[in-house]
Amino acid sequence: MNDFKLDNHKKSTGFKAPEGYFATLEERVLQQLPVQEHKTIPLYRKKPVWLGMAASFALLFGGGLYFSNYAGQAAQPTSGEIESYLVYNTNVTAYDLGQQLTETDFKELTGNLKISDESIENYLLDDDTTEY
């Protein structure tokens, strides 16, 4: 059997472009295309479209203002309601509160507290967690 080596044979696609064909191709294609003129439409004929867009924008803007004024007015809870919520509905301990308070907060709290010695004694006597 003969050894057939592809590298030794001349490769040809069978097609050949004329000389300078691709250099002038773009110019010839553009010359064959028809020239289109663009029509200009004045804006005064589009007045109903602009009026409709302006009316819809005004309606959306007015509706947003109307509903935002009535939806955002919620009653503020009183300090008693907040206190009862924290006491009965959360798992916040005195330690957790102490972690969140700053030194200034502690000074304000101690300045506002008026605790008598008798109430401190009663608290310590009634407290079951105190070890003797």
Sequence and secondary structure as in RCSB ss.txt:
>XXXX:A:sequence
MNDFKLDNHKKSTGFKAPEGYFATLEERVLQQLPVQEHKTIPLYRKKPVWLGMAASFALLFGGGLYFSNYAGQAA
QPTSGEIESYLVYNTNVTAYDLGQQLTETDFKELTGNLKISDESIENYLLDDDTTEY
>XXXX:A:secstr
     GGGS    S    TTTTTSHHHHHHHHS         GGGGHHHHHHHHHHHHHHHHHHHHHHHHHS   
   HHHHHHHHHHH    HHHHHHH  HHHHHHHHHH    HHHHHHHHHH TT   
